Each structure stands twice: as structure tokens, then as C-alpha cells.
Amino acid sequence: MNTFINRILKATGKYTIVDFAFLKTALLALGILLGTYFTEFFSGYTSLLWIIYIISFFWIMYRTFFKHTN
């Protein structure tokens, strides 16, 4: 499993801007598709999903701009 993860990390290190654009587009499309299929299921968890999003957003911003720039 570690070999697989290392291969994936090495490959993502070689991504270009276009590769990341396609990745983000694919994830966005998946999120929209899941949202259309599971509307009633997720409607009760909106607050929890916002909290998860905000925490993960700030975590990524911290890791990107503070942790890895030093």
C-alpha cells in the first residue's frame, strides 16, 4: 500500500496547471451529481457539511501558505 501511495504522490508532483484544472472539474462534477441524487439525504446535514468545508479549507490554506513556504 505504501508503494502505491508513493507512486501516486510522485505522479501528482508532476501535475501541470491543466492537470489540476481537470482534477478540480471532475471533483466539482462529482459533487454536483451526488447533490442531485441525494438531495433529501443531505438536507439535514447542511450545517455539518459547512463546518467540515470551513475546517478543511483553512487546513489546506495553512498547509499551503504557511507550513510549506518555510
C-alpha positions in Angstrom: 0.0 0.0 0.0 2.8 2.4 0.8 4.4 1.7 -2.6 1.1 2.6 -4.3 0.7 5.8 -2.3 4.3 6.9 -3.0 3.7 6.3 -6.8 0.6 8.4 -6.6 2.3 11.2 -4.8 5.3 11.2 -7.2 2.8 11.4 -10.1 0.9 14.3 -8.6 4.1 16.1 -8.1 4.4 16.2 -11.9 0.9 17.6 -12.5 0.6 20.8 -14.6 -2.0 23.5 -14.2 -4.1 21.8 -16.8 -4.0 18.5 -14.9 -5.2 20.2 -11.7 -7.9 22.0 -13.7 -9.2 18.7 -14.9 -9.0 17.2 -11.4 -11.0 20.1 -9.9 -13.5 19.9 -12.7 -14.0 16.2 -12.2 -14.5 16.7 -8.4 -16.9 19.5 -9.0 -18.9 17.4 -11.4 -19.0 14.5 -9.0 -20.2 16.8 -6.2 -23.0 18.2 -8.3 -24.0 14.7 -9.4 -24.1 13.5 -5.8 -26.0 16.5 -4.7 -28.7 15.9 -7.3 -29.1 12.2 -6.4 -29.1 12.6 -2.6 -30.9 15.9 -2.0 -33.2 14.7 0.7 -30.5 12.8 2.5 -28.0 15.7 2.8 -30.5 18.4 3.5 -30.4 17.6 7.2 -26.6 17.8 7.3 -26.1 21.2 5.7 -24.6 22.8 8.9 -22.3 19.8 9.4 -21.1 19.9 5.8 -20.4 23.7 6.1 -18.3 23.1 9.2 -16.4 20.3 7.5 -15.8 22.5 4.5 -14.6 25.5 6.5 -12.2 23.4 8.7 -10.7 21.6 5.7 -10.4 24.9 3.7 -8.5 26.6 6.5 -6.3 23.5 6.9 -5.4 23.5 3.3 -4.7 27.2 3.3 -2.5 26.9 6.4 -0.5 23.9 4.9 -0.2 25.7 1.5 0.8 29.2 2.6 2.4 28.8 6.0 3.7 25.3 6.5 5.2 24.6 3.1 6.5 28.0 2.3 9.0 27.9 5.2 
